[in-house]
Amino acid sequence: MNILLLGSGGREHALAWKMSKSQHCDQLFIAPGNTGTALHGTNINIAVNDFEAQKKFCIEKQINIVVVGPEEPLVNGVYDFFKKDNSLKNIIVVGPSKEAAQLEGSKAFSKKFMQWHNIPTAAYAEFTKDTFEEGKKYITQHSLPIVLKADGLAAGKGVVICNNHNEALQAFEEMIINKQFGDASSKVVIEEFLSGIEVSVFVLTDGKEYQIIGHAKDYKRIGEGDTGLNTGGMGCVTPIPFVDDLFMQKVEEKIIKPTINGLAKENLEYYGFIFFGLINVNSEPLVIEYNCRMGDPETEVVMPRLNTDIVALFAAMDNGTLADANISFNDASFATVVAVSGGYPGEYIKNKLISGLQTEQLNKNAIVFHAGTKQAEQGIVTNGGRVLAVTASGKNIKEAVIISKEILNNISFEGMYFRKDIGYEFES
């Protein structure tokens, strides 16, 4: 099969790496891709939201599957664009419809969906500019800490946890009145704070059946000890010791099955990944958020641990045999540590030369996934905040993290930074 993958980050490199190993993958194209994806397929200069250019390319190259990496084209309706066009409708699109993508595209919609289908989550209320004064009263009477979320897509930066009421009122005003996140914060969801350990669970679904393809714990904060600003993700690990059979049974019965059944009841077309952002509160899973695609950097540990052919799973998703698929996992532990540009997640400088990427320096149990990189005359240079992720396997999480850090110590670019404590809770 000929495959088009949309996106250009570490997630897309990991997906390209995984799909290129499939016996069902004939030609792989990545739009627009990065220097890492070019190792496994052909990068093409088409933007993720340029649906007309994608249409032309798919027809020209006889594409059979389109895999959508990032959330924005899904929220913008790429699935619907393909399915409503007679020349494209037979292409398998790995991603939900525009309506179903509201699970990620609108925090308010996802909270209502969870309420409708009795899916455990934090108590909440939603406010707009018209109900701003009511929102202020709600905040002053709310217990602390308090969580404020921009309703729409805000590049992972639309969530604020406040430890006092003044801070929360200020954040609320910034979002709604000062339009901190543009239209994304024209509506704000205010939630109770949940205390526990976060974990993400990933499924592939056809909207009726599903398969769990992995789980991971992500580390969002820039600083060691989970301090400082939120980022897109500084690293992650899998499998997590507390995610045992009993915990996963609760996740399936209380969260995954009601979600899939809810999609069917609401007539939401969904062919693709669901990212369940969960929190373990006293051994009970609750939903923090849904994403309608794979996570980044979670994909960088989930794909290496998954033994099953991912392209075969896409075909099963399309032809109604997903429930019969055999899912198997590597017995090792996996860790990914992300190297970022100096200044990230604030302002940073691009085009810094990266050294140490030569394959002979890499451990056989590890792989470097490119994120914000590009090819320049002088070599491979930085082209983003999160530059690359090193994923390694080991007999336990501690060993996997050690191998990842050893490799990162041989890679360098000006201003490079990575957290040295990824997986710190699981070092014993």
N, C-alpha and C positions, 0 to 999 in steps of 0.2 A: 504493500500500500504506500501511496505517496502522502506525506504528512506535512502540514503547515502548522508551525508553532508560533503563537503571537507572544511577544515580550522580549525583554533584554536584560533581565537580572539574574541573580544567582539561582532563583527558582527555575528559570528557563534553561540555564545551563544544566542543572540537575535533571530536568525533564528530558532535555535533548540527549544527554548522556544515557539515560535509562532507555529511551525509545530507540536509540541507535543500536542497542544490543538485541532488539527484538528481531526474530526471524521473519516477522510480518512487515518490517520496515524496509521499503525499497529506496525511496528518496525522502530525505528530511530537509525541510527549508525552515528557517527561523527569521521572523520579521519583527524588529530589525536585528535582534541578536547582539552578541558581544564577541570578544576575542575567544572566549571559552566555547561558546556554542559553535563557532566556526570549526572546531576540532571534530565535531560530530555530524555536521550537515553544512548546508549552504546558507549564509546570511543574505537576506535581501532587504533593500532599502525601502520598506513599506512601514508606515506608522500603524500602531495597534488600533487606532480609531479610523483609519482610512479604509472603510468597508468597500468602496468602489474599486480601489486599487487591489484589494484582496480578492474581490470577485474576478477581476481580469486575470490575476495571477493563477487563481484556482482553476479557472477554465483552461488557461494556457498549459499548465503543468499537470492537468488531470488529477487534482488533489482529491484524496478519499477521506481524509480526516483533518479537521481543524481543531487544534488544542489551544484553548485560550488561557494564557498564564495570568495576567493581571486582572483586577476587578473592573477597571474603568470601561473597557469595551463591552463587558457583560452588562453592566448597569446601563450602558448606552444602547444596548439591543443588538449586539452582533449575531446572537443566535437567531433572533426574529428576522434579521436582514437576510440571512442565508436560507431560512426555512420558507420565506415568502417569495423567493425567487426561483422560478421553474428551472433555471440552469444550475442552481446551487443546492436545491432542496434535498438531494440524495447524499450530499456530503455529511458525514458524521461530525457534529459540532460538540466538542467536550466543554460544556458550559450551559447554564440554565437560561431560560427565557428572560427577557427584560423584567417582566412582572415578578418572576420568581427571584431574580437577583436583588429585589428589594430587601430580601433577608439580610443582605450586607449593605445595600445602598441607602436604607432608611432604618435607623435605630428604632424609631417609633413603630414602624411596621413590624420589625422583628419582635419587639416586646409585645405588641398586640397578638401576633401569631402565637407566641409562647403562651399568652393568656388564654387564647381561644382553645388551645390543644393541651392545656394543663401540663406544660413543660416547666420544671422548676427553674426559677431565675430570681434575681433581686427585685424587690418592690420598687416601683418607679412612678414618675409623673412626667408629663411633657408640656412644654410652654413655648409660645411664640411671642413676637413683639406685641401682639394684641393682648396677651395675658401676662405681660412682663411684671406688672405690680403683684399679681397673684403668685408668680414665681418667686419673687423676692420674699413674700410672706412665707411661702412654703420652705424656702431655704432657711430662714431664721428660726423656724420651728423644727427643723430636721436634726436628727442625731448626727454626730460626727464620728469618723470622717464622712464626707459626702462626695459623690461622684457626679460630674457633669460631662455629658457627651454631646458633641455636635451630631445632629441627626444624619447628615449626609456624609459622603466620602471626604476625608480630610487628610489623606496620605498618612494614616496612622498617628496623627498628631491631635486629633479632636477629642481626646479624653483627658480630663483634669481631675485629680483627686485632691480635695481640699480638707485641711485639718482644722480650720476655723471658719466661722460664718462670714467674716469680712472678706476673707480670701475667696470664698465661694460666691459672694455677691459681686465681687470685682470680676471674677471669671465669667459669671453669668452675663454681666453687662458687656464685657469684651466680645463675647460670642454673639449675642442677639443685637445689641444696639450698635456696637462698633464693627460688626460683621467680620470678626477675626478670621473666620474660615469661609467668607463669602456666603453663597446660598446654602452651603453645607450646615451653617449654624443659624439659619433663619428659624429653625426649630431646635430646641435643646431638650434632651432627656436627662432627668435628674434621678439618680438611683441611690439606694442604700449601699454602703460599702460592705463587701463580703471579705471576711478574713479566712485565708486558707492557701493552699498551694495550687497554682494554675497548671493546667495541662491541656494540650490540644489533641483532639481525636479527628481522624480523617476518614471519610468514606467516599466511595464511588457509587452513584445511584442512577437509576433510570426513572426515578420518581415513584417507583412501586417497590422494587427490590434494592438491596444495597450490599456492599461488601466493605468491611473495615480494612483499610490498607495500611494503617499505622497510627502511632501517637507520638508526641514529643513534648518536652518542656522547653519553652523559649525564655530567653533572658533579654528583657526589653531595655533596661536602664543602661545608660552609658558607663556608669561608674561601678567599680568592684563593690561587692556587698549589696548589690541592687540599689545603688544610690545615683543621684543626678537625673538628668533629663531622660524622657522616653525616646527611644529610637525605633527604627524599623525592625530591630532584632540584632543582638550582639553575639548570638550563638544559641545552640540548643543540643539536647541529649535525648537518647532513646535506647532501650525501653526504660521506663520509670519504675522503680521498685514498688511503689504503692499501687500502680496500675495492674493489679492482679485479677484473677478470674472473677472474684466476687465484685470488685469495683467495676469491671467492664460489664458484668451482668446488669448492674444498676444503670450504667450508662446506656446500654442497649434498651432496657425495658422502660426507663423513665424519660429518656431523651431522644435516642436515635429513632426508635420505632414510632413514637408519637410524632416526630418531625416528618418522617417519610409518609406516614398515614395522613398527616396534616397537609402535605403537598398535594396528595391525591384528592383529599376532601375539598381543597380550595381550587382544584383544577389548575394547579401551577405546573407548567411543563418544566421538567428538570432532568437534564442529562449531563452529569458531570460530578465534580467534587463538592462535598460539603465539609467545611472546616468548622468543627464544634470547639469554640473557645470555652473551656470549662474551668471551674474551680472546685477543689475538693475541700468541703467544709465538714469536718468531723466524719470523714468517710462517706459523705453524701455528695454526689456530683450536682452542680448547678450550672446553668448556661450563663456565661458572661456576654458572649456574642456569637453570631454566625458569620462566616465568610463564605462566599460562593465560588471559591477557588482554593488551590493549595496555598499554604503559607510560605513565607520566606523569612528566616532561613530553615523552617521545618522541613521543606521539601528536600533539602540537602542531607538530612539524616533519614527521612522516611524512604526515599527512593533507593539508597544503597542497602537498606535493611530488607526491603521487599524483594523476595526471590521471584515472585510471579511476573510473567511477561505483561507489562503495562499496556502494550498495544493490543494484545489478546483480550485484555479486560475491557478496553474501549469497544472492541467489536462485540463482545458479549453484552455490554451495556446497550448497544444499538439493536442487537437482534433478539433481545428478551431472554438471554440465557445467563444473565449475571448471577442469579441465585445458585447456579450449578458450578460456578467457577471455584477452583481450588486456590486458596490463598496460603502462601507459606512465607516464613520469615527466616532471615539469617539469625543464627543463635548468638552472634556477637553483640556487644554494645557499640553504639555509634555516638560520636560527638562532632559538632561543627563549631569552630571558633571563627568569628568574623573580624577581618582587618578593615579599619575605616580610616578615612582621611582626617587629618588634624583639623579640629574645629567642629566636626560633625557631632551632634545633629544641627549645629548652627552653621555659620558660613564656613566654607572650606574652599581650597584652591585645587583645580583640576590640572591635568597634564603633567603629573609627577611621574618620572620614569620608575618602573618597577623592576627590581633585580631579584634573582634567585628563583625564577620560575622554571628553570631547566628541569626536565623530567628526571634526569639521573640523580637529582638531589632528593627526590620524593620517596617516602616509605611505600612499600608495596601495599600496605594496609590503609593507604590514604589517597585522597584526590583533592586537587584544588579546583573549586568552582568559582568562576569569574562572575562578578556582578557589575560594578562600575569600572569597566576597563575598555580600552580601544587600542587599535594598532596605529602607531605613528611612525614617522621615518626613523626615529632613534630607537624604536622598540615598543613594547607594550607600556601604556601610560594609564594613570588613573583618570576616571571619567564619571565619578560619582562619590557620594558620601560613604556608602558601603562598597568597598572595592573588590574584595574577594573573601571566600570562606574556605577553610581547610577542614574537610571531613575525614575522620579516621575511625577505624574499628579497633576494638580491644576486648580482652576477656571481661572487662567491667568498664563502667563509665570513667573511672579515674584513669585507667590506662589509655583509653581512647582520647581523653582530653590531653594527656601528657604527649602523645604522639602528634596531635594537632598543633600543640604549642611548639614542639621541637621543629616542625616544618616551618611554622610561621617565623621562628627565630632565624631561619635561613632566607627569608623573603624580606625585602625592604623597599620602602619608598619614603621620601621626605614627609615627615609628619605622621607616619603610620602609627596606629594605636589599636590594641586589642585587649579585651578583658582576659586576665589570667586566672579568673576564678569560676569559669563556666563549669557547671556541674558540682559546685562546692558542697551542696547538701548531701551528695551521694558519694563522697570520697572514701568512706570507711569500707 
